[in-house]
Amino acid sequence: MSLTAPNPTMDKMMDKLGTPGKYQVVVLLLLATNFIPVVINHLLVMSVQETDHHCKVPSGGPPSLFIPQATNSTLQSCQMYQDPSNPSQGYQPCVEGHTFVFSSKNKWSFVAEWSLVCERENLTNVIRNTYLGGMMVGGIIFGILSDRFGRRGVMLACLYSQSLIGIGLYFVEEFWVFVGLRCAQGVFIQGLLCVTYSLAVEVVGPDWRTLAVCLLRAVWSAGIVLFVVVTRYVEHWRFVQLAVNIPAMATLAYIWFIPESMRWLLSKGKVK
């Protein structure tokens, strides 16, 4: 029979603290706000809204003269007559680009920006897949880095990096630069998601982690609602980038309030 008491686990020590106090609740709420830019950027990439469009025609000419009709009220999206004076010669792809029809004159999407329709429609999948590839890399890299260097510092690096990249997207003119920055943002977005989640559940004891996760998911749902509001009233995709990413800089006012994970500190022997 051993005469020494077993070493208490971190979970048992947290359990002894009982109900989370006001400080822990406030920290959880502040951490949960990190999920808002995560979910909104996911939706910005994954939900590509279909936009009415047709071939661009010479100025002054009625579109119906150059473009065959798809139905009684709509025009073909991706074809035009080879010879408008002789429609029997057949059709050809849009030779002068596309005209996009939005519900508002101020509305503009990245699909319209780079004409990602018709023969270029598959490029929207390139954006999605490179973003998802970046997320996969970020989940691996920042999980390892947060275990090595701490949750708080890695979380802040991910938060501000993805925000600066999002703001940088406002200025992008080249499509492949846009794709590259979206991929890089995906790396930091997934790092932010994973590390924030880890830090949040380590703030409270095991009996309260289910409620902590429910709070994170509630804020995630609130982010979906906010996405709808932002995209409804901010019509140009470039200004959407600013509306989503600039508010992250407000965390500079309170980020000092977020502690390092106690579990990580003890695991590294950083005990004062």
C-alpha positions in Angstrom: 0.0 0.0 0.0 1.4 3.4 -1.0 1.8 5.9 1.7 1.9 8.9 -0.7 -1.3 10.6 -2.0 -1.8 10.5 -5.8 -0.9 13.6 -7.6 -4.0 15.7 -8.3 -4.8 16.2 -12.0 -5.5 19.7 -13.4 -9.1 18.8 -13.9 -9.5 17.9 -10.2 -7.8 21.1 -9.2 -10.2 23.1 -11.4 -13.1 21.2 -10.0 -12.2 22.3 -6.5 -12.6 25.9 -7.6 -16.3 25.3 -8.1 -18.6 27.5 -10.1 -16.9 29.9 -12.6 -16.7 33.4 -11.2 -17.5 36.7 -13.0 -13.9 36.9 -14.3 -14.1 33.5 -16.0 -17.5 34.4 -17.5 -16.2 37.7 -18.9 -13.1 35.9 -20.4 -15.3 33.3 -22.0 -17.5 36.0 -23.6 -14.5 37.9 -24.9 -13.0 34.7 -26.3 -16.3 33.8 -27.9 -16.3 37.0 -30.0 -13.3 35.5 -31.9 -15.8 33.1 -33.5 -17.6 35.9 -35.3 -14.8 36.7 -37.9 -14.3 33.0 -38.3 -17.9 32.2 -39.3 -18.3 35.3 -41.4 -15.2 34.6 -43.4 -16.3 31.0 -43.9 -19.6 32.1 -45.3 -18.0 34.8 -47.5 -15.9 32.1 -49.2 -18.4 29.2 -49.2 -21.6 31.0 -50.2 -21.2 32.4 -53.7 -24.4 34.1 -54.7 -25.5 33.5 -58.2 -25.8 36.7 -60.1 -27.8 37.4 -63.3 -25.5 38.2 -66.2 -25.3 38.1 -70.0 -22.7 38.9 -72.7 -21.6 42.4 -72.9 -22.9 44.0 -76.1 -21.7 47.1 -78.1 -22.9 50.3 -76.5 -26.1 51.6 -77.9 -27.3 48.2 -79.1 -30.2 46.4 -77.4 -29.1 43.1 -75.8 -31.8 41.1 -77.5 -30.3 42.0 -80.9 -26.9 40.3 -80.0 -28.0 37.6 -77.5 -30.4 34.7 -78.0 -33.2 34.3 -75.5 -33.1 31.5 -72.9 -36.8 32.0 -72.1 -39.5 34.5 -73.0 -38.1 36.9 -70.4 -34.4 36.1 -70.0 -31.3 36.1 -72.2 -28.7 33.5 -72.6 -26.0 33.9 -70.0 -22.9 32.7 -71.8 -23.6 32.9 -75.5 -24.2 35.5 -78.2 -24.8 35.5 -81.9 -21.8 35.2 -84.2 -23.5 37.6 -86.6 -26.5 39.5 -85.1 -27.7 40.3 -88.7 -27.8 36.5 -89.5 -28.7 34.5 -86.3 -28.7 31.3 -88.4 -24.9 31.3 -88.3 -25.0 30.1 -84.7 -23.6 31.2 -81.4 -20.2 32.1 -79.9 -19.0 32.6 -76.3 -19.0 36.2 -74.9 -16.2 38.0 -76.7 -16.3 41.3 -74.8 -16.9 40.0 -71.3 -20.1 40.0 -69.3 -22.6 42.4 -68.0 -23.9 41.7 -64.4 -27.4 42.6 -63.3 -27.7 43.4 -59.6 -30.7 44.6 -57.6 -28.8 47.7 -56.6 -26.4 49.9 -58.6 -24.0 49.9 -55.7 -23.9 46.1 -55.3 -20.8 44.3 -56.6 -19.3 40.8 -55.9 -15.9 39.3 -56.4 -17.6 37.0 -58.9 -18.5 40.1 -61.0 -15.1 41.7 -60.3 -13.2 38.9 -62.1 -16.1 37.5 -64.3 -16.1 34.1 -62.6 -19.0 32.8 -64.7 -19.4 30.6 -67.8 -16.0 29.2 -68.8 -14.4 30.8 -65.7 -17.0 29.5 -63.2 -14.8 26.7 -61.9 -12.4 29.3 -60.5 -14.9 29.9 -57.7 -14.0 26.3 -56.6 -10.4 27.2 -56.7 -11.1 30.0 -54.2 -13.0 27.6 -51.9 -10.5 24.7 -52.2 -7.4 26.9 -51.5 -9.2 28.4 -48.5 -10.0 24.9 -47.2 -6.5 23.8 -47.8 -5.2 26.8 -45.8 -7.5 25.8 -43.0 -6.2 22.3 -43.0 -2.6 23.6 -42.7 -3.5 26.1 -40.0 -5.2 23.5 -37.9 -2.1 21.4 -37.8 0.5 24.2 -37.5 -1.2 26.3 -34.8 -2.2 23.3 -32.7 1.5 22.4 -32.5 2.6 26.0 -31.9 0.0 26.6 -29.2 1.3 23.6 -27.3 4.8 24.8 -27.6 4.5 28.6 -27.1 1.2 29.0 -25.3 -2.4 29.6 -26.3 -2.7 33.3 -25.8 0.2 34.5 -27.9 -0.7 32.1 -30.8 -4.3 33.2 -30.6 -3.4 36.8 -30.9 -1.1 36.2 -33.8 -3.9 34.4 -35.7 -6.5 37.0 -34.8 -4.5 40.0 -36.0 -2.9 38.2 -39.0 -6.3 37.1 -40.4 -7.7 40.6 -39.8 -4.8 42.4 -41.6 -5.1 39.9 -44.5 -8.9 40.6 -44.7 -8.3 44.3 -44.8 -5.6 43.8 -47.5 -8.2 42.0 -49.7 -9.9 45.4 -50.1 -6.9 46.6 -52.1 -6.4 43.5 -54.3 -6.7 44.0 -58.1 -5.3 40.6 -59.3 -7.4 37.5 -59.1 -4.5 35.1 -58.2 -3.3 37.5 -55.5 -6.9 37.3 -54.1 -6.7 33.5 -54.1 -3.4 33.5 -52.4 -4.5 35.9 -49.7 -7.7 33.9 -49.1 -5.6 30.8 -48.7 -3.3 32.5 -46.2 -6.3 33.9 -44.3 -7.7 30.3 -44.1 -4.5 29.3 -42.3 -4.9 31.9 -39.6 -8.7 31.6 -39.4 -8.4 27.9 -38.5 -5.6 28.6 -36.1 -7.8 31.2 -34.4 -10.7 28.8 -34.2 -8.7 25.9 -32.8 -6.7 27.9 -30.3 -9.6 30.0 -29.1 -11.6 26.8 -28.5 -8.8 25.2 -26.5 -8.2 28.3 -24.4 -12.0 28.7 -23.7 -12.5 25.2 -22.4 -9.3 25.4 -20.3 -10.6 28.5 -18.5 -13.3 26.5 -16.7 -13.5 23.2 -14.9 -14.6 20.0 -16.5 -18.2 20.2 -15.2 -18.7 23.6 -17.0 -17.1 22.8 -20.3 -20.3 21.8 -22.0 -21.8 25.1 -21.1 -18.7 26.9 -22.3 -18.9 25.1 -25.7 -22.6 26.0 -25.9 -21.7 29.7 -25.4 -19.2 29.5 -28.2 -21.7 27.9 -30.5 -24.3 30.6 -29.6 -21.9 33.3 -30.6 -21.2 31.3 -33.8 -24.9 31.4 -34.6 -24.9 35.1 -33.8 -22.1 35.5 -36.4 -24.3 33.9 -39.0 -27.0 36.5 -38.3 -24.4 39.3 -38.4 -23.2 38.0 -41.8 -26.7 38.3 -43.2 -27.0 41.9 -41.8 -23.6 43.0 -43.1 -24.1 41.6 -46.6 -27.6 43.0 -46.7 -26.5 46.6 -46.0 -22.9 46.7 -47.2 -23.3 46.0 -50.9 -19.8 46.1 -52.3 -17.6 43.1 -51.5 -14.5 45.2 -50.8 -16.4 47.2 -48.2 -17.7 44.0 -46.7 -14.0 43.0 -46.1 -13.5 46.2 -44.1 -16.7 45.9 -42.2 -15.8 42.3 -41.1 -12.1 42.7 -40.3 -11.5 46.2 -39.0 -13.6 45.6 -35.8 -11.1 42.9 -34.8 -8.7 45.7 -34.0 -11.1 46.8 -31.1 -9.7 43.8 -29.2 -6.5 45.8 -28.6 -8.6 47.7 -25.9 -9.1 44.6 -23.8 -6.8 41.8 -24.9 -4.6 42.4 -21.9 -7.5 41.0 -19.9 -7.2 37.5 -21.5 -5.0 35.2 -19.4 -2.7 32.5 -20.6 -4.1 29.0 -20.1 -3.5 27.7 -16.6 -3.3 24.2 -17.9 -0.6 25.1 -20.4 1.4 27.1 -17.7 1.4 24.1 -15.3 2.3 21.7 -18.1 5.4 23.8 -18.8 6.3 24.2 -15.2 5.7 27.9 -15.3 4.5 28.2 -11.7 5.1 31.4 -9.7 
